[in-house]
Amino acid sequence: MRVLIINSGSSSIKYKLFRMPTGRLISKGLIEKIGEKGSKISNHHIGLGIILEKIKSIDAVGHRVVHGGQDFKKPTKINGYVIKKIEECAKLAPLHNPANLEGIKACVKLLPGVPQVAIFDTAFYQTLPKEAFIYALAYRYYQKYAIRKYGFHGTSHEYVAGEAARRLKKPLSKLRLITCHLGNGCSITAIKFGKAVDTSMGFTPLEGLVMGTRSGDIDPAVVTYLMRKEKLSPNRIEDILNKESGLKGISGISNDLRDLKKAARRNIRARLAIDIFIYRLKKYIGAYIMAMGGVDAIVFTAGIGENHASIRRGATQGLKSLANKAKILVIPTDEELMIARQTYGLIER
């Protein structure tokens, strides 16, 4: 079976074509600047048309969808009802779900009769216990607006957890893992005996670790204080927290850890940004060890996790006093392959 994987962003489409069930990569590519000034590709329908001119004989399409809310707990075949529910979840992920939907709608038109499957970033976290996903707000806000921790990067965490079990030659159901997806966006997940039990990202991808431009955890009173002091609108404060904070905000230099490491010897704020990044990561690792009653392996993945040994060393320094047999693993993530496996599995069933 030839399975096409589509990751549709606001102005881009990433794609990979796999032969399943072997997982052999046949083709991959990227179309950028969709709808931007001067671009010949004005929308996702045209962009996908260009992709499909290069690819023949597609048996199924798997789509990455960032937010599935509380409705979607597993891979789901796309129909009109599913599209409607994804649209409803757009209020929870306004930067992602509308773009994901553009890719879905274009594929439905261009590939009539070909099964389309949605794979949700949030689905992996449907196993979180209530004490992990309910916020200590008035409970009516959870009931009325579904305000809770959802978690993100689920496909990446699920993939590297499976690879860790394979490397350790143990069933996933027998392992306690902490998986660290560290890129421009960062998240960490506690996986106990094959099920996610906690994760750092929350209602949105803003919560948790320090990231490239996102603040991560912050006293919520800071938000209202700044809004009053600076006379900021809700949109402006969201921009500050999502686009002007994190490594970039602390250092004043860059959101790229490579740039900060070069500058750290002579720039105090660059060094401080790195130290805060490591400290927050280390604190989460310690908390998740306690939450699971131990850990068998800590897995690092994505750009920072895979390529910066100093970050891994800093984050796991002193680990042996908490878990002296824990393994440290570096596993490249492959979200597209994970989506292909899940798409193939659903279609075969």
C-alpha positions in Angstrom: 0.0 0.0 0.0 1.3 3.5 -1.0 0.4 5.9 1.8 0.9 9.7 1.3 1.5 11.7 4.5 0.5 15.4 4.4 1.6 18.0 7.0 -0.1 21.1 6.0 1.0 24.5 7.5 -0.4 28.0 7.1 1.9 28.6 4.1 3.6 25.2 3.4 2.9 21.6 2.7 5.4 18.9 3.8 4.8 15.4 2.3 6.3 11.9 2.4 5.2 8.9 0.4 5.7 5.5 2.1 5.3 1.9 0.9 3.5 0.1 3.7 3.7 -2.0 5.7 7.5 -2.0 5.2 7.8 1.7 5.9 10.1 2.3 2.9 10.3 6.0 2.0 9.5 6.4 -1.7 9.4 10.2 -2.1 9.3 13.4 0.0 9.2 17.1 -0.5 8.2 20.6 0.6 6.2 23.4 -0.9 6.6 26.8 0.8 5.3 30.4 0.5 1.8 29.3 -0.3 -0.4 32.4 -0.6 2.5 34.8 0.1 3.1 37.9 -2.0 4.8 37.0 -5.3 4.2 33.3 -5.0 2.7 31.5 -7.9 1.0 29.0 -5.5 -2.0 31.0 -4.2 -3.6 28.2 -2.1 -3.2 24.7 -0.8 -5.4 23.2 -3.5 -2.8 24.3 -6.2 0.1 23.2 -4.0 -1.3 19.7 -3.5 -2.0 19.6 -7.3 1.7 20.1 -7.9 2.6 17.4 -5.5 0.1 14.9 -7.0 1.5 15.5 -10.5 4.8 13.9 -9.2 3.1 11.1 -7.4 1.0 8.4 -8.9 -1.0 5.6 -7.4 -1.9 6.7 -3.9 -3.9 4.2 -1.8 -4.5 6.3 1.3 -3.6 9.7 2.7 -2.7 10.4 6.3 -3.0 14.0 7.6 -1.3 15.5 10.7 -3.9 17.4 12.7 -2.6 19.3 15.7 -5.7 19.5 17.9 -8.5 16.9 18.3 -9.9 18.3 21.5 -11.6 15.6 23.6 -13.4 14.1 20.6 -10.6 12.2 18.9 -8.7 9.5 20.8 -7.3 7.5 17.9 -6.7 7.6 14.1 -9.9 8.6 12.4 -11.2 8.2 8.9 -12.2 11.6 7.5 -15.7 12.4 6.6 -18.0 15.5 6.8 -18.6 15.1 10.5 -14.9 14.8 11.3 -14.1 17.9 9.2 -16.8 19.8 11.2 -15.3 18.7 14.5 -11.8 19.7 13.4 -13.1 23.1 12.5 -14.6 23.4 16.0 -11.2 22.5 17.5 -9.7 25.4 15.6 -10.6 27.7 18.4 -8.1 25.7 20.6 -5.4 25.8 17.9 -6.0 28.8 15.7 -2.5 28.7 14.2 -2.6 25.0 13.2 -6.0 23.4 12.7 -7.2 25.8 9.9 -4.0 25.1 8.0 -4.4 21.3 8.6 -8.0 21.6 7.3 -6.8 23.3 4.1 -4.7 20.2 3.2 -7.5 17.8 4.1 -10.1 19.7 2.0 -7.8 19.9 -1.0 -7.0 16.2 -0.8 -10.6 15.2 -0.6 -11.3 17.2 -3.8 -8.2 16.1 -5.7 -8.3 12.4 -4.6 -12.0 11.4 -4.7 -12.5 7.9 -3.4 -9.0 7.6 -1.7 -9.3 7.0 2.0 -8.3 10.1 4.1 -7.2 9.6 7.7 -6.6 12.2 10.4 -3.9 11.6 13.0 -4.1 13.9 16.0 -1.2 15.3 18.0 -3.4 15.3 21.1 -4.7 11.7 20.8 -1.7 10.1 22.5 -2.6 12.0 25.7 -6.1 10.8 26.1 -4.7 8.3 28.7 -3.7 11.1 31.1 -5.4 10.7 34.4 -7.7 13.5 35.5 -5.3 14.7 38.2 -2.8 15.3 35.4 -5.0 17.1 32.9 -7.5 19.1 35.0 -6.4 22.6 35.9 -7.1 24.1 39.4 -9.6 26.6 38.0 -13.3 26.7 38.8 -14.5 23.3 37.5 -17.2 25.0 35.5 -14.6 26.3 33.0 -13.6 22.7 32.2 -17.3 21.8 31.8 -18.2 24.8 29.8 -15.1 25.4 27.6 -13.2 22.1 27.8 -10.2 24.0 29.4 -7.7 21.2 30.3 -4.3 20.0 29.5 -4.3 18.4 26.0 -0.6 17.9 25.2 1.1 18.1 21.8 3.9 16.4 19.8 2.1 13.2 20.6 3.1 11.5 17.4 6.8 12.2 18.0 6.6 11.0 21.6 4.8 7.8 20.7 7.3 7.0 17.9 10.4 7.4 20.0 8.8 5.5 22.9 8.3 2.5 20.6 11.8 2.8 19.2 13.2 3.0 22.8 11.4 -0.3 23.7 12.9 -1.9 20.6 16.4 -0.8 21.5 16.0 -1.9 25.1 14.6 -5.2 23.9 11.7 -4.9 26.4 7.9 -4.6 25.8 6.7 -0.9 26.0 4.2 -2.2 28.6 7.0 -3.0 31.0 8.9 0.3 30.7 8.7 3.7 32.4 10.1 6.3 29.9 10.6 10.1 29.8 10.7 11.4 26.3 12.1 14.8 25.5 11.1 16.4 22.2 13.5 19.4 22.1 13.4 21.7 19.0 12.1 25.2 18.5 9.0 23.9 20.2 9.8 21.7 23.3 7.8 19.1 25.2 8.5 16.3 27.7 6.2 13.3 28.4 6.0 10.7 31.1 5.1 7.3 29.6 4.3 4.6 32.1 3.9 1.1 30.9 3.0 2.3 27.4 0.6 5.0 28.3 1.2 8.8 28.6 0.5 9.8 32.2 1.7 13.5 32.0 3.1 16.0 29.6 4.5 19.5 29.7 2.4 21.2 27.0 -1.1 22.0 28.1 -4.3 23.7 26.8 -2.0 25.2 24.1 1.6 24.5 23.2 2.7 27.5 25.3 2.8 25.7 28.6 5.8 23.8 30.0 9.5 24.0 29.0 11.3 27.1 27.8 11.2 27.0 24.0 12.7 29.0 21.1 10.3 31.9 21.3 7.6 30.6 23.8 7.8 31.4 27.5 6.7 28.0 28.8 5.5 28.0 32.5 4.9 31.5 33.9 2.9 33.0 36.8 -0.5 33.8 35.2 -0.6 37.0 37.2 2.4 38.3 35.1 0.0 38.3 32.0 -2.6 40.5 33.6 0.1 42.7 35.2 1.8 43.3 31.8 -1.5 43.9 30.1 -2.4 46.7 32.6 1.1 48.2 32.7 1.7 48.2 28.9 -2.0 48.6 27.9 -1.7 45.4 25.8 -4.6 43.7 23.9 -5.1 39.9 24.3 -3.7 39.4 20.8 -0.5 41.4 21.7 0.2 39.6 24.9 -0.3 36.3 23.1 2.3 37.4 20.5 4.7 38.3 23.3 4.4 35.0 25.1 4.5 32.9 21.9 6.9 34.8 19.6 9.1 37.1 21.7 9.9 35.1 24.8 11.8 31.9 25.5 15.4 31.6 24.4 15.0 34.6 22.1 13.4 36.8 24.7 15.9 36.0 27.4 19.0 36.3 25.3 17.9 39.2 23.0 19.9 37.4 20.3 18.2 34.4 18.8 15.8 31.5 19.3 18.5 29.2 17.8 20.5 27.3 20.4 23.4 27.1 18.0 23.7 30.9 17.9 23.4 31.1 21.7 26.2 28.6 22.3 28.5 30.6 20.0 27.7 33.8 21.9 27.6 32.3 25.4 31.3 32.9 26.2 31.1 36.6 25.8 27.4 37.3 26.3 25.9 36.8 29.8 22.3 36.7 28.6 23.0 34.0 26.0 24.5 31.9 28.8 21.6 32.7 31.1 19.1 31.6 28.4 20.9 28.2 28.1 21.1 27.7 31.8 17.3 28.4 32.3 16.5 26.0 29.4 18.5 23.2 31.1 17.2 24.0 34.5 13.5 23.8 33.5 14.1 20.6 31.6 16.0 19.0 34.5 13.1 20.0 36.9 10.5 18.3 34.7 12.6 15.2 34.4 12.9 15.0 38.2 9.2 15.6 38.6 8.2 12.8 36.2 10.6 10.3 37.8 8.7 10.9 41.1 5.3 10.8 39.3 6.0 7.4 37.8 7.9 6.0 40.8 11.1 5.6 38.8 12.4 5.6 35.2 14.0 3.0 32.9 15.1 5.4 30.2 15.2 9.1 29.2 14.9 9.6 25.5 16.0 12.8 23.7 14.8 13.7 20.2 14.3 16.5 17.7 16.9 19.2 16.7 18.2 20.1 20.1 17.6 16.8 21.7 19.5 14.9 19.0 22.4 17.3 18.4 23.4 19.0 21.6 25.2 16.6 24.0 25.8 19.5 26.5 22.1 20.0 26.9 21.6 16.2 27.6 24.4 16.2 30.1 23.1 19.2 31.9 19.6 17.9 32.1 20.6 14.5 33.4 23.3 15.5 35.8 22.7 13.8 39.1 20.2 11.4 37.6 22.0 8.4 39.1 21.0 9.4 42.6 17.4 9.2 41.6 17.5 6.3 39.1 20.9 4.6 38.9 19.9 2.1 36.2 18.2 4.6 33.9 19.5 4.6 30.3 20.0 7.8 28.3 19.0 7.4 24.6 19.1 9.6 21.6 16.5 8.6 19.0 15.8 10.6 15.8 12.0 11.1 15.6 10.0 10.3 12.5 6.5 11.6 12.9 5.6 11.0 9.3 6.4 7.3 9.5 4.4 7.1 12.7 1.4 8.7 10.9 1.9 6.3 8.0 1.8 3.3 10.3 -1.3 4.5 12.0 -3.0 5.3 8.7 -2.1 1.9 7.3 -3.3 0.2 10.5 -6.7 1.9 10.3 -7.2 1.2 6.6 -6.3 -2.4 7.0 -8.7 -2.9 9.9 
